[in-house]
Amino acid sequence: MSEFTDAMGQLAAGVSVVTVRDGRDDLGVTISALMSVSLDPPLVLISLGSLGYVCEVLLRQDRWACSLLSSGQTAMASRFAAAGRPSARHLVAGAPHHRGPYSDAIVLDGGVAALEAETTQVVPAGDHTLFVARVLAVDYVTPGLQPLIRLRGRYRSVSS
């Protein structure tokens, strides 16, 4: 691990799952690089590794969903982070979820929040690609749950 990776690992980040529907298939990936960009209009930014298949699909499909995970969803975060993972439909089997009405992407239930977005700008950035997106809808917000975070290479919950 490089010193840069170690340094960035000291910064706690929320854990989310980004999902997109590509024709008949559903794809998803765990991320810890999601941020609010603007309130008016509501914009978010996600960062994905440029060589990943989800990134490739998001370059073709503008609409996607993002489920902000709760501390009880560590297993789901791990499923969507695993290399060579199967279709997102298989990863969510048995877990509460629904399709977003704006993106038609899988939205995980039981998180701290979920939103649907439409990419408005794509920015190459080193070995990653940044997707700036307009928020189409906030599917739900559950303030009573604790968010799942990633800190020092591990998933953790936030203590109140």
N, C-alpha and C positions, 0 to 999 in steps of 0.2 A: 504494500500500500504506500502511496506517495505521501509526502508531507502535506501537499495540497488537499488530498482526500481526507487525511487525518484532521486537518484544520476545518474543513467544511463539515465534517462529521460532528463537530462540537456544537453546531447550530441545530437546535430542535426544529423539526418541520412536520407539518401535518401530513398524514398519509391518505391518499385518495386512489380510487380506481377509475380510470378513464375507459369508456366503452364506446364502440362505434359499430354500426351495422353496415356490412359491405355485401349488398345483394342478399343471399340466403345465409351468409355466415355472420357471426358475432365475434368481435375481437375485444380484448381488453388488456390493460397493463396497469400495474401499481406504480404510482408516482409519488414523489415528495416535493415536487417543484410545481406548485400551483400558487398563484397570487392574484389578488385583486389589483386591477390597473386603474379603473375609473368607475365613479358612481354614476356619471351622467355623460354618455350612456354607460350602462353597466357592462364593464369589460373585465375579462380574466385572461391570464396568461398561463400556459403550461409549457414545460420543456420535456422533449422526448429525445432519446438517442436516435440520431439520424439513420442508422443502419437497421433499426427495428421495423418489423412488419406493420405494427400499429401506426408508426410514423408514416410509412409508405401509404397506408390506407387513408390516413387523415389528410394527405396531400390530394386525394381524390374525392373524399367525402367531407363536406363542410360541416355537417351537423353531428354532434356527439354529446355524450353525457358524462358527468363526473360525480361520483358518489364519495363524499367526504366521510371516511370511516370512523366508527366509534371504537372505544378501547376493547369492546367485545368481539371485534372483527379481525383479530390478528390472523386467524387461519385463512380468511378470505384474502387479506393482503398478501400472504405467502403464496396462495394459489395463483394469483394474478402476477406475481413476481417471478415464478418458476420458469426456467428456460424450457423451451419446447412444449409450452402449455397447449392444451387442446382448445377447441372453440369455447368461447365464454359461456355458451349455453350449458356445456358440460361442467364448467367450473362453478356455476351457480345452482346446479341441480340440488334440490333439497333446501336451498336457502331462500328466504323471502326476497322477491324482486318483482319488478314490473317493467313494461316498456314505456319509455318516455313518449308523450304524445307529440312532441316537436321533432325529436331526433330519431325515434323508433329504436333507439339503443337501449340496452339493458340498464336499468337503474336498480342498484342494490338498496333494499329497505334495511332499516335498523342502524343507519349511520347518523351522524350529527347533522347532515344536510345533503342535499343533492341538487344538481342543476343541469340544465341542458343549454348548449351553446352552439353558436355558428361561427366558424373561423372567418375572420375579416382580414387577417394579415399573417403571413408566414415569413419568419426571419431565420436564415441559416446562422448558426452561432457555434463555431468550432465543430465538435463532434455531435452536437445536438441541434435540434430544430425547435424554434419557439413558435407557438401558435397563439396569437392574440385573437380572442373570440368575444362576440357579443352574447350576453346572457339572454336566452330566449325565455327561460322560465326557471324559477326555483321550485323544484318538485316538493320538497319538504324541508323543514328545519326542526330539529329535536334538541333544544337547549338543555334538557335534563340529562343528556348522555355526555360522558367524557370522550373527548376526541382521542384517536390513536395518533401517536407521534413516532417519528424515527429520530433517534439520538444515539450517536456513537455506534452506528451500525446495527442497532437493535430497535425493535418495536417496543414502545412503552405507553403507559397511560399517564394522563396528567392528574396529579393530586389536587384536590380543591384547597 
